[in-house]
Amino acid sequence: MDKHIVYGLPGLGADRRMFGYQLQLDYDFRFVDWITPIKGESMTEYAKRYSQLLDTSKPFSILGVSLGGMMCMEVAKYVKADQVILVSSCKTKDELPSQIRALRKTKLHKLINARILKRLIKFYSNNVGDLDGELMHLFNHMVENCDPTFMMWAADAIINWDNTDIPDNVVHIHGSKDKVLQFKFVDQDYTIENGSHYMFGTRVTEVNALLDKVLRKEVLVEH
């Protein structure tokens, strides 16, 4: 019997390597690398092009972390996924932190370039997050190797994201100690207690157990 297909969409500055710990789950994980954005393209417009690269001939789910989760919400408008699973992410523009929403008006993010943005992301994750050792090294390497054009486009796309639609097949998993996309702003389905924004790699056992149950559509105690 074929394994259920799960497309993994990574966060800002990350790539398919961030899903390394999830490959131990009994699913057919697939990855489609980010494509080059068109100048001025919205996340919705980008997702329409990106979704055309997914093989939808068999049942599949889409799993996104942080930026990847937001992109999943947009991709779901163009493909019929079995489940749309978000981890450490947002479902709508109203779940974005107030600081990010404020940038829509101030446009201060336009004053920095990709080199500075990469430094800011690494500094924040290394000093505020709970990454350490090999995980910190991997994250820093992914950020450093992220395409600068995509990174700057993605940052602006997040700030100007305007999604308000939530389909019925969305499942949102969030950490109670997420300091990037704060827990207090989101309406999550399942909580990882004391989980950070980086819990996909730092709390693998708990996250994977929950992902497996969600993908199997088991009835969970917390909801």
C-alpha positions in Angstrom: 0.0 0.0 0.0 1.3 3.4 -1.0 2.3 5.7 1.9 0.3 9.0 2.2 2.1 11.8 0.5 3.0 14.9 2.6 4.5 18.0 1.0 6.7 19.9 3.4 7.0 23.7 3.1 9.8 25.2 5.3 10.0 28.5 7.1 11.8 31.8 6.1 15.5 31.2 5.7 15.1 27.4 5.9 14.9 24.6 3.3 13.9 21.0 3.0 16.6 20.0 5.6 14.5 21.3 8.4 12.2 18.3 7.9 15.0 15.8 8.5 13.6 14.6 11.8 10.2 14.0 10.3 11.5 11.6 7.7 11.3 8.9 10.4 7.5 9.1 10.2 5.8 6.5 8.0 4.8 8.9 5.2 6.0 9.8 1.7 7.5 13.2 2.4 8.1 15.3 -0.7 9.7 18.7 -1.2 9.3 21.2 -3.9 12.0 23.9 -3.6 10.9 27.5 -3.6 10.7 29.1 -7.0 11.9 32.5 -8.0 9.4 35.2 -7.1 8.2 37.8 -9.6 8.8 41.4 -8.5 5.7 42.7 -6.8 4.0 39.3 -6.6 1.7 38.6 -3.6 1.9 35.4 -1.6 -1.4 34.4 -3.2 0.0 34.9 -6.7 3.2 33.1 -5.9 1.3 30.2 -4.4 -0.8 29.8 -7.6 2.4 29.2 -9.6 4.0 27.1 -6.9 1.0 24.8 -6.5 1.3 23.8 -10.2 4.5 22.0 -9.3 2.8 19.6 -6.9 1.7 16.1 -8.0 -1.9 16.0 -7.1 -2.8 12.8 -8.8 -2.8 10.9 -5.5 -4.2 11.9 -2.1 -1.8 14.2 -0.2 -1.5 16.6 2.7 0.5 19.8 2.9 2.6 20.6 6.0 4.1 24.1 6.6 6.2 25.6 9.3 6.2 29.4 9.9 6.3 31.0 6.4 5.6 27.5 5.0 2.3 27.4 6.9 1.2 30.7 5.5 2.1 29.5 2.1 0.1 26.3 2.7 -3.0 28.4 3.4 -2.5 30.0 0.0 -1.6 26.8 -1.9 -4.8 25.2 -0.5 -6.8 27.7 -2.6 -5.5 26.1 -5.7 -5.2 22.4 -4.9 -7.4 20.0 -2.9 -5.2 18.7 -0.1 -6.4 16.0 2.3 -5.2 18.1 5.3 -3.5 21.5 5.6 -1.2 21.3 8.7 0.4 24.3 10.2 3.2 24.3 12.8 4.4 27.5 14.4 2.6 29.5 11.9 -0.5 31.7 11.2 -3.7 31.0 9.4 -4.7 34.6 8.7 -3.3 38.1 8.7 -5.0 38.7 12.1 -2.8 36.1 13.7 0.4 37.9 12.8 2.1 39.7 15.7 1.3 43.4 16.1 4.9 44.3 15.3 4.7 42.7 11.9 1.3 44.2 11.1 2.7 47.6 12.0 5.4 47.3 9.3 2.6 47.4 6.7 2.3 51.1 7.4 5.8 52.1 8.4 7.6 50.1 5.6 10.7 50.1 7.8 11.7 46.7 6.5 12.4 48.3 3.1 15.4 50.0 4.7 17.4 46.7 5.1 18.9 44.3 2.5 19.1 40.5 2.5 22.6 40.5 4.2 21.2 42.5 7.1 18.0 40.4 7.3 20.1 37.2 7.4 22.1 38.6 10.3 19.0 39.6 12.2 17.4 36.2 11.8 20.5 34.3 12.9 21.1 36.7 15.8 17.5 36.3 17.0 17.3 32.6 16.6 20.7 32.0 18.2 20.1 34.3 21.2 16.3 34.2 21.8 15.4 30.8 20.6 16.2 27.4 22.1 18.5 26.2 19.2 21.9 24.8 20.2 24.6 22.6 18.9 24.0 20.9 15.6 20.5 22.4 15.2 21.9 25.9 15.5 24.7 25.1 13.0 22.1 23.7 10.6 19.8 26.7 10.9 22.6 29.2 10.4 23.8 27.3 7.4 20.3 27.2 5.8 19.8 31.0 6.4 23.2 31.8 5.0 22.4 29.8 1.9 18.9 31.1 1.3 18.5 32.9 -2.0 18.6 36.6 -1.1 16.0 37.5 -3.7 13.5 35.0 -2.3 14.3 36.0 1.3 13.5 39.7 0.7 10.4 38.9 -1.3 9.2 36.5 1.4 9.7 39.0 4.2 7.7 41.6 2.4 5.0 39.0 1.4 4.5 38.0 5.1 4.2 41.6 6.2 1.6 42.3 3.5 -0.2 39.0 3.7 -4.0 39.5 3.7 -5.5 36.1 4.0 -8.8 35.8 5.9 -10.0 32.4 4.7 -9.7 29.2 6.8 -10.8 26.0 5.1 -12.3 23.2 7.2 -9.3 20.9 6.8 -6.8 23.1 8.5 -5.0 21.8 11.6 -2.9 24.3 13.6 -0.2 23.2 16.0 1.6 25.9 18.1 4.0 26.2 20.9 3.0 28.1 24.1 6.4 29.8 24.3 6.6 30.9 20.6 8.3 34.3 20.7 8.3 34.8 16.9 4.6 34.2 16.1 3.3 34.7 19.6 0.9 32.2 21.0 -1.5 34.8 22.3 -2.3 36.0 18.8 -3.2 32.5 17.3 -6.2 30.3 17.5 -4.5 26.9 17.6 -6.0 23.5 17.5 -3.2 21.8 19.5 -0.6 23.1 21.8 3.0 22.0 22.6 3.5 23.2 26.1 6.6 25.4 26.4 7.3 24.8 22.7 9.2 27.5 21.0 9.1 28.7 17.4 11.8 26.1 16.7 10.0 23.2 18.3 9.9 21.4 14.9 13.5 20.5 15.7 13.9 21.0 19.4 10.8 19.0 20.5 10.9 16.3 17.9 9.3 13.5 19.9 6.2 15.5 20.9 5.8 17.2 17.5 6.2 14.0 15.5 3.8 12.1 17.8 1.2 14.8 17.3 1.8 15.0 13.5 1.3 11.3 13.2 -2.0 11.3 15.0 -3.2 14.3 13.0 -2.3 12.6 9.7 -4.0 9.4 10.8 -7.0 11.6 11.8 -7.1 10.1 15.2 -9.3 11.7 17.8 -7.1 13.7 20.2 -7.9 14.7 23.8 -7.0 18.4 23.3 -8.7 20.4 20.7 
